Amino acid sequence: MPSMFQSARLTYRAPRQDDLDELYEVYNDPDCQLGLYVSGYAPRPEKLKNELKSWSESNLLFVIAVDTQTGEFVGKVMIRFDQPAALRDGELGIVVKKNKWGRGYGTEIVGWAVRHGFRYLNLHRVSLGVFADNDAAIAVYNKTGFVQEGVKRRARFCNGKWGDIIRMGIVEDEFFEREAQKINIHQIHA
């Protein structure tokens, strides 16, 4: 059984200085930018590393995901409060390095972060926004129990056209119900 800061293949730890270089590289990758930014796509300045460091120090959760066996950087996940903390609604953000796409890391990271948020950070719900044309991310969020709660129509301009931003969320009782169902299914098949 993995520890509190591990999932099947990954270890989650506080960021280090060299992680800022990895994140800077990810945030400057044009393909990654398509899933990250509403406000235009361009090379990001070196000062982005300072912003990332500030985020790591100010958010409820900001961890680096590394391969447990090799220690290789895979991505980062953060949860922040966009609304008053008393509402216990954490806003999820995830980044996976492009050379790790398509291997299930996004699903693993999101699953760990949601579980950690509900079990150890006293969250009532986890929310997020995803671009409507990001099919891979939407599939990850659906797979981990998020449901669509609304659409901000034509809120992003990309590739010469306006696109929607989908709002998704999961609440703690839904999460724990899904966890119980997984346990029951494993017991039946054991």
C-alpha positions, 0 to 999 in steps of 0.5 A: 500500500502506498504511503500518504504521499504516493500513488501506484507509480508516483511520489508527491513531494515539495518542490525543489529549485531544480523543479522550477526549471522543469516547470518553466520548460513545461510552461514554455512548451507550445503544446502544453500552453494550449491546455494551460493559458486563456491569455495567449500563447508565447514564450514565458519570461524567466520571472515565471520561475518566481511566480511558480515559487510563490504559488508553491508557497501560497497554495493549500497544496502544491506538489511535484509528482516524480516517478517513484523508481527513477525520481524523474519529474512527471508533473505538478498538482496544486489545489488553491482556494479561489473562494473563501476558505470556509467553503472548503472548495479547492480549485485543482490545477495539474500539469504533466510533462509532454513526454509523459502524456498518454501513459495514465499519469494525469489520471493517477495524479488527479486521483491522488490529489482529490483523495488527498484533498478529501482525506487530509485537507478537509475539503468539501469539494474540488472544482476545476475549469477545463477547455472544451477542446481538451478531450484528454483532460476531460476524459481524465476528470470524468474517469476520476469522478468529476461531473460537468457543472456548467459552461462559460461560453466562448471564454477563450480564443485559440487557433483563430476561434472562440472556445468554451471553458467547462466547469467541473467538480466533485464533492466529498460524499460522491468521492467516498461513495466511488471509493466504497464501490471500488473496494466492493468491486475488488472484494467481489473479484478477489 
